[in-house]
Amino acid sequence: MTKISDSSCELLATLASLETLDLSDTNVSDSGLAKLRKLSSLRRLGLTGTKVTDEAARQLESALPFCEVGDEFRYQCVPPW
């Protein structure tokens, strides 16, 4: 577990151009996840090993229909060239 928690999500929610976020193995719960609803640029969100419920994840998917939310999150590294 990392030190990322629900209170960290307030800061993360200010990153308007954020597209990919892996919160796996953090202390984030439903209340922290709700703070991320305004991230309209978010496209991928990893939640493996968090305290987030399935219902909260579904609610976020409804709020951010272009965001892939899930437990199976894999980094896809794209070279800069």
C-alpha positions, 0 to 999 in steps of 0.5 A, a space after each residue: 500500500 502507498 500513502 495515496 488516500 481519499 484526501 490525495 484525490 482532491 489534489 489529483 482532481 485538479 489535474 484537468 488534463 490527466 488521462 491515465 491514473 493507476 490507484 492500485 494498492 492504495 487506500 482510496 475508497 468510494 469517497 475519494 473516487 467521487 472526487 475524480 468525477 470532474 476529470 473529463 480527460 481521464 481515459 484509464 483508471 486502475 483500482 486493483 487492491 483499493 477500497 472502492 466498491 463495484 457500485 462506486 466504480 460503476 457510478 464513475 463509469 457513468 459520470 466519465 463514459 470515455 474512461 475505462 475503469 477496472 481492476 485489470 490495469 496494465 501500463 502500455 508504454 508508448 515510446 516518444 518517437 
